[in-house]
Amino acid sequence: MATLSFHGAAQEVTGSCHLLESPALGRVLLDCGLHQGGDAVERLHEETLPFDPHAIDALVLSHAHLDHSGRLPLLVNRGFSGPIHCTEATVDLLELMLEDAAGLYLRDLERSNLRQRRRGKPLRKADYSRADVHKALKLCQPHAYGDTWSLGPEATVCFHDAGHILGSAIVELTLTEKAKRKTLVFSGDLGKSDAVLMKDPAQLTHADLVMMEGTYGDRNHRSMDNTLAQLGEILTDTWARGGNVMIPSFAVGRTQEILFHLGRLHQQGTLDNWQIFLDSPMAIKATRLYDRWFKLLDHDDVKHIRRSHHNSLVDFLPNLNCAVTTDESMA
């Protein structure tokens, strides 16, 4: 009989990690994300995994965001060596996300140890290394949306587009136990219908058990039309006052949406004289990955970009300047 236990993202937002155990598939993790917030070095140092990583047969990853993937290097460091199943685009994004997270973690660890040394306290060892990131990436086995593949002797999995970020997936997992088929659906993070760039989340018609995220389940967001109207007003007012607009944004997902909206405003003549800067090497790399995976994006939005004789999000906004180096960022 299959059992399911929760080790994160239960009565909290981050740290998605769920263990499914069954004779039909062995012991499989659904996601292994970071618990975010507070001191990252302290939090990771105190991280305990309530299962033996050596005994995990496989991991199924819904998408690349760190609250779903960030503990993969730690898991590998502590003995996991099974396959990591994810979509093709997630493999590309995962490399970017985990490499960046490792750099930040090791930098913060170095600073933490400087403070420890000044206080005469023992230095902390790294809980994982860049080598563990590389090992985790080598374990990745990519799958296309809609393909059904075997996860165990009596288990199959199919990924469906979740419409959240590039490569995000709804996991449809089917088990056969004692000649009875049961289907588990794990939503991962779901996108919104009619969101720009991403396709609408797939609609599945059958499940015996559904695990669904509920991050925004207690609120209604205002319409995108109202949000874009407000953005246009802010830009117009700021231009009239001779000011600058700064838009903080997540590097993966939100940045690409904003670039698309700014490209639309440029087409309407609103931003002709603006200088626009994307000051984030990670966001720039992520945007290039979105360009590489155009075939996965919303068909209507891709057509709109190509009708303007462009084949990338960066080109869709002609007055965009990408600050890749430190010198470019400080210029």
Wavefront OBJ file of the C-alpha trace (Angstrom):
o trace
v 0.000 0.000 0.000
v 1.338 3.432 -0.956
v 2.123 5.982 1.755
v 2.761 9.705 1.421
v 4.623 11.883 3.936
v 5.242 15.628 3.871
v 8.610 17.214 4.697
v 8.071 20.838 3.687
v 5.512 23.167 2.094
v 2.876 21.852 4.500
v 1.393 24.675 6.577
v 4.230 26.774 5.115
v 5.050 28.123 1.659
v 8.628 26.985 1.003
v 10.581 23.738 1.278
v 8.455 21.559 -1.019
v 9.440 17.938 -0.334
v 7.140 14.911 -0.257
v 8.033 11.234 0.038
v 5.947 8.622 -1.769
v 6.579 4.986 -0.825
v 5.066 1.969 -2.548
v 6.079 -1.522 -3.713
v 5.063 -0.345 -7.185
v 7.796 2.299 -7.369
v 10.032 2.124 -4.289
v 10.794 5.359 -2.427
v 10.381 8.490 -4.547
v 10.683 12.149 -3.584
v 8.451 14.767 -5.154
v 10.636 17.918 -5.096
v 13.343 18.759 -2.565
v 13.231 22.512 -2.031
v 14.844 24.986 0.332
v 13.137 26.361 3.390
v 13.577 30.062 2.654
v 13.761 33.048 4.988
v 16.175 34.034 7.752
v 19.901 33.243 7.836
v 20.554 30.923 4.871
v 23.834 29.533 6.252
v 22.357 28.825 9.693
v 19.210 27.334 8.223
v 21.054 24.956 5.894
v 23.544 24.021 8.621
v 20.672 22.906 10.852
v 18.794 21.148 8.037
v 17.833 17.596 8.875
v 16.434 15.201 6.299
v 13.847 12.928 7.965
v 14.702 10.094 5.587
v 17.849 8.304 4.459
v 19.029 9.879 1.158
v 20.812 6.615 0.272
v 17.440 4.814 0.337
v 15.652 7.177 -2.069
v 15.238 5.474 -5.444
v 14.358 8.534 -7.545
v 13.256 12.150 -7.396
v 10.566 13.798 -9.522
v 11.032 17.571 -9.796
v 8.123 19.852 -10.687
v 10.202 22.928 -11.609
v 13.457 24.786 -11.022
v 12.511 27.396 -8.398
v 14.715 26.960 -5.324
v 11.844 26.361 -2.908
v 11.270 23.190 -4.951
v 14.827 22.292 -6.034
v 17.281 24.009 -3.690
v 18.088 21.039 -1.435
v 19.161 18.804 -4.334
v 22.912 19.449 -3.794
v 22.473 18.776 -0.064
v 20.600 15.563 -0.853
v 23.427 14.446 -3.154
v 26.051 15.408 -0.570
v 24.318 13.151 1.952
v 24.199 10.118 -0.299
v 21.414 10.332 -2.891
v 22.500 8.947 -6.277
v 19.246 8.112 -8.066
v 17.775 9.755 -11.166
v 16.221 13.235 -11.008
v 13.290 13.324 -13.418
v 12.181 16.709 -14.767
v 11.226 18.439 -18.000
v 13.791 19.331 -20.636
v 13.650 23.084 -20.008
v 13.882 22.557 -16.246
v 17.299 20.942 -16.707
v 18.577 24.163 -18.304
v 17.024 26.439 -15.680
v 18.140 24.165 -12.849
v 21.789 24.589 -13.811
v 21.393 28.368 -13.659
v 19.473 28.356 -10.369
v 21.648 25.873 -8.469
v 24.945 27.392 -9.630
v 23.792 30.843 -8.541
v 22.478 29.575 -5.206
v 25.742 27.737 -4.506
v 27.759 30.883 -5.194
v 25.623 32.914 -2.791
v 25.679 30.188 -0.133
v 29.471 29.751 -0.234
v 29.982 33.532 -0.144
v 27.684 33.841 2.873
v 29.443 30.904 4.544
v 32.810 32.621 4.107
v 31.458 35.804 5.697
v 29.870 33.813 8.509
v 33.179 32.100 9.236
v 34.958 35.450 9.380
v 32.578 36.426 12.180
v 33.034 33.035 13.849
v 36.820 33.450 13.743
v 36.668 36.930 15.285
v 34.533 35.537 18.126
v 36.882 32.609 18.666
v 34.170 30.131 17.720
v 34.538 26.969 15.579
v 34.285 27.465 11.835
v 31.421 25.861 9.952
v 32.054 23.391 7.171
v 30.149 23.735 3.922
v 27.063 21.532 3.865
v 27.516 21.089 0.123
v 29.921 22.179 -2.608
v 29.821 23.170 -6.262
v 30.856 19.578 -6.988
v 27.572 18.425 -5.430
v 25.702 20.811 -7.747
v 27.451 19.254 -10.737
v 26.658 15.746 -9.485
v 22.991 16.662 -9.090
v 22.839 18.059 -12.622
v 24.384 14.872 -14.026
v 21.594 12.863 -12.376
v 18.896 14.764 -14.290
v 16.857 12.784 -16.804
v 14.770 15.094 -19.027
v 11.296 14.261 -20.316
v 9.032 16.069 -22.765
v 5.525 17.199 -21.848
v 2.968 14.523 -22.673
v 5.406 11.602 -22.742
v 4.578 8.706 -20.407
v 7.559 6.938 -18.882
v 8.190 4.227 -16.303
v 9.195 5.127 -12.755
v 9.080 1.607 -11.341
v 7.855 -1.896 -12.066
v 4.211 -0.821 -11.750
v 4.375 2.983 -11.983
v 4.291 5.529 -14.796
v 4.629 9.309 -14.892
v 3.532 11.971 -17.351
v 4.453 15.672 -17.140
v 1.874 18.312 -18.111
v 2.488 22.043 -18.513
v 1.804 23.872 -15.219
v 2.043 27.341 -16.803
v 4.108 28.674 -13.868
v 7.619 29.218 -15.241
v 9.561 27.761 -18.133
v 9.548 23.965 -17.824
v 7.170 23.822 -14.857
v 5.151 20.619 -14.669
v 2.074 19.053 -13.171
v 3.059 15.493 -12.247
v 0.587 12.723 -13.127
v 1.758 9.521 -11.443
v -0.099 6.230 -11.920
v 0.465 3.232 -9.639
v -0.794 -0.320 -9.994
v -1.082 -2.182 -6.699
v -2.853 -5.521 -6.344
v -4.263 -5.106 -9.862
v -5.788 -1.712 -8.971
v -4.675 1.461 -10.739
v -4.514 4.702 -8.767
v -3.528 8.122 -10.077
v -1.803 10.794 -7.993
v -1.643 14.332 -9.382
v 0.928 16.732 -7.904
v 0.386 20.281 -9.127
v 3.737 21.815 -8.219
v 3.217 25.572 -8.593
v 0.408 26.539 -10.964
v 0.356 29.525 -13.299
v -2.652 31.679 -14.083
v -4.855 31.295 -17.117
v -4.130 33.963 -19.741
v -0.762 34.877 -18.174
v 1.735 36.265 -20.679
v 4.376 34.009 -22.237
v 3.269 30.861 -20.416
v 0.599 28.528 -21.713
v -2.470 27.971 -19.551
v -2.047 25.178 -16.987
v -3.085 21.807 -18.379
v -6.467 20.513 -17.259
v -6.427 16.895 -16.142
v -9.685 14.971 -16.108
v -9.006 12.199 -13.586
v -7.179 11.665 -10.307
v -7.677 9.546 -7.202
v -5.552 11.883 -5.089
v -4.586 15.512 -5.778
v -1.775 17.429 -4.057
v -2.167 21.081 -4.980
v -0.355 24.239 -3.935
v -2.419 27.022 -2.391
v -0.033 29.976 -2.061
v -2.586 32.537 -3.251
v -5.690 30.613 -2.285
v -6.836 33.227 0.216
v -6.878 36.310 -2.004
v -8.081 37.708 -5.305
v -5.585 39.504 -7.521
v -6.661 42.532 -9.469
v -6.895 42.145 -13.230
v -3.807 42.358 -15.428
v -5.455 45.149 -17.434
v -5.650 47.301 -14.285
v -2.060 46.469 -13.379
v -0.772 47.395 -16.835
v -2.793 50.610 -16.823
v -1.161 51.561 -13.523
v 2.283 50.720 -14.914
v 1.624 52.970 -17.909
v 0.564 55.825 -15.616
v 3.676 55.444 -13.466
v 5.934 55.514 -16.517
v 4.188 58.555 -18.006
v 4.223 60.511 -14.729
v 7.851 59.654 -14.024
v 8.927 60.687 -17.526
v 7.154 64.023 -17.111
v 9.044 64.637 -13.846
v 12.392 63.611 -15.329
v 12.728 60.679 -12.952
v 13.707 57.025 -13.104
v 11.628 53.901 -12.498
v 13.111 50.917 -10.662
v 11.261 47.599 -10.882
v 12.489 44.865 -8.501
v 11.686 41.466 -9.938
v 12.442 37.780 -9.587
v 15.073 36.773 -12.154
v 13.115 33.787 -13.488
v 9.541 34.231 -14.632
v 8.632 37.738 -13.497
v 11.492 39.469 -15.331
v 10.534 37.858 -18.622
v 6.870 38.854 -18.153
v 7.884 42.468 -17.486
v 10.129 42.537 -20.568
v 7.204 41.357 -22.680
v 4.873 44.037 -21.273
v 7.520 46.736 -21.790
v 7.970 45.493 -25.351
v 4.247 45.935 -25.954
v 4.410 49.482 -24.546
v 7.368 50.242 -26.806
v 5.369 49.082 -29.811
v 2.645 51.531 -28.799
v 5.188 54.372 -28.773
v 5.174 54.838 -24.998
v 8.844 54.010 -24.394
v 10.557 55.318 -27.535
v 12.916 57.667 -25.689
v 13.518 55.573 -22.598
v 16.795 53.860 -21.727
v 15.903 50.521 -20.125
v 18.449 48.478 -18.161
v 18.266 44.854 -17.092
v 20.800 44.806 -14.261
v 20.967 41.130 -13.345
v 23.299 38.587 -14.983
v 21.058 35.771 -13.757
v 17.914 37.363 -15.219
v 19.744 37.927 -18.510
v 20.780 34.266 -18.667
v 17.253 33.160 -17.770
v 15.804 35.355 -20.526
v 18.127 33.721 -23.050
v 16.833 30.332 -21.904
v 13.272 31.531 -22.517
v 14.403 32.480 -26.021
v 15.946 29.022 -26.506
v 12.658 27.366 -25.527
v 10.303 29.544 -27.577
v 8.393 26.426 -28.614
v 7.157 25.970 -25.032
v 5.796 29.509 -24.686
v 2.285 30.751 -25.393
v 1.713 30.599 -29.149
v -0.135 33.928 -29.372
v 2.577 35.805 -27.475
v 5.319 34.221 -29.577
v 3.422 35.203 -32.740
v 3.161 38.758 -31.428
v 6.923 38.911 -30.907
v 7.642 37.464 -34.337
v 5.159 39.778 -36.057
v 7.423 42.598 -34.931
v 10.245 40.822 -36.812
v 11.993 39.669 -33.639
v 12.873 36.202 -32.411
v 13.771 36.944 -28.804
v 12.476 38.815 -25.773
v 15.615 40.963 -25.692
v 15.150 42.098 -29.304
v 11.425 42.695 -28.695
v 12.481 45.664 -26.528
v 15.010 47.482 -28.777
v 16.120 50.030 -26.165
v 16.967 47.358 -23.584
v 20.528 47.402 -22.241
v 21.725 44.226 -20.529
v 24.287 44.813 -17.767
v 26.245 41.569 -17.707
v 29.481 42.689 -16.025
v 30.092 44.625 -12.810
v 31.489 47.562 -14.803
v 28.340 47.674 -16.954
v 26.190 47.581 -13.840
v 28.068 50.506 -12.265
v 28.184 52.624 -15.441
l 1 2 3 4 5 6 7 8 9 10 11 12 13 14 15 16 17 18 19 20 21 22 23 24 25 26 27 28 29 30 31 32 33 34 35 36 37 38 39 40 41 42 43 44 45 46 47 48 49 50 51 52 53 54 55 56 57 58 59 60 61 62 63 64 65 66 67 68 69 70 71 72 73 74 75 76 77 78 79 80 81 82 83 84 85 86 87 88 89 90 91 92 93 94 95 96 97 98 99 100 101 102 103 104 105 106 107 108 109 110 111 112 113 114 115 116 117 118 119 120 121 122 123 124 125 126 127 128 129 130 131 132 133 134 135 136 137 138 139 140 141 142 143 144 145 146 147 148 149 150 151 152 153 154 155 156 157 158 159 160 161 162 163 164 165 166 167 168 169 170 171 172 173 174 175 176 177 178 179 180 181 182 183 184 185 186 187 188 189 190 191 192 193 194 195 196 197 198 199 200 201 202 203 204 205 206 207 208 209 210 211 212 213 214 215 216 217 218 219 220 221 222 223 224 225 226 227 228 229 230 231 232 233 234 235 236 237 238 239 240 241 242 243 244 245 246 247 248 249 250 251 252 253 254 255 256 257 258 259 260 261 262 263 264 265 266 267 268 269 270 271 272 273 274 275 276 277 278 279 280 281 282 283 284 285 286 287 288 289 290 291 292 293 294 295 296 297 298 299 300 301 302 303 304 305 306 307 308 309 310 311 312 313 314 315 316 317 318 319 320 321 322 323 324 325 326 327 328 329 330 331
